[in-house]
Amino acid sequence: MQRGFTLLELLVVLVIIGLTSSFAGPELWRSYDKSQQRATLKEFALALSLHRLKAYEARKNIEFAINYTDNQNKQSLPAIPQNWTLEKATTLRYLSTGVTNGAQYHFKSNNRQWQLTISPLDGHHDITLL
């Protein structure tokens, strides 16, 4: 009596593994891509939050908008990746007391739309996939 698998049984198992990975692989890649984009938005939000602390320490109001020049209390937004676009933005103000008015930013990446919401008062950020 011989033990082992026949060549046909091994081929059937390899075909099943191949089919399973062909379905799971692209989904894993999309999940990885989505987590990378979320991390990019978290970095953007943290860069904004850092200015909240700077406003509090310097006792100066700081305002963010898309295109400000020639005013030391007005800041331009942190950089976003080249293949992203900022579709909609509201003006964000950090007061010298550490309080904020809140803001919303709508970003479009290659294949997704994201919304970053900075909540009023405490400046907490929330990232949502649209």
Secondary structure in CASP SS format (residue, H / E / C, confidence):
PFRMAT SS
TARGET T0000
AUTHOR 0000-0000-0000
METHOD secondary structure of the structure
MODEL  1
M C 1.00
Q C 1.00
R C 1.00
G C 1.00
F C 1.00
T C 1.00
L H 1.00
L H 1.00
E H 1.00
L H 1.00
L H 1.00
V H 1.00
V H 1.00
L H 1.00
V H 1.00
I H 1.00
I H 1.00
G H 1.00
L H 1.00
T H 1.00
S H 1.00
S H 1.00
F H 1.00
A H 1.00
G H 1.00
P H 1.00
E H 1.00
L H 1.00
W H 1.00
R H 1.00
S H 1.00
Y H 1.00
D H 1.00
K H 1.00
S H 1.00
Q H 1.00
Q H 1.00
R H 1.00
A H 1.00
T H 1.00
L H 1.00
K H 1.00
E H 1.00
F H 1.00
A H 1.00
L H 1.00
A H 1.00
L H 1.00
S H 1.00
L H 1.00
H H 1.00
R H 1.00
L H 1.00
K H 1.00
A H 1.00
Y H 1.00
E H 1.00
A H 1.00
R C 1.00
K C 1.00
N C 1.00
I E 1.00
E E 1.00
F E 1.00
A E 1.00
I C 1.00
N C 1.00
Y C 1.00
T C 1.00
D C 1.00
N C 1.00
Q C 1.00
N C 1.00
K E 1.00
Q E 1.00
S E 1.00
L C 1.00
P C 1.00
A C 1.00
I C 1.00
P C 1.00
Q C 1.00
N C 1.00
W C 1.00
T E 1.00
L E 1.00
E E 1.00
K E 1.00
A E 1.00
T C 1.00
T C 1.00
L E 1.00
R E 1.00
Y E 1.00
L C 1.00
S C 1.00
T C 1.00
G C 1.00
V C 1.00
T E 1.00
N C 1.00
G C 1.00
A E 1.00
Q E 1.00
Y E 1.00
H E 1.00
F E 1.00
K E 1.00
S C 1.00
N C 1.00
N C 1.00
R C 1.00
Q E 1.00
W E 1.00
Q E 1.00
L E 1.00
T E 1.00
I E 1.00
S C 1.00
P C 1.00
L E 1.00
D C 1.00
G C 1.00
H C 1.00
H E 1.00
D E 1.00
I E 1.00
T E 1.00
L E 1.00
L C 1.00
END
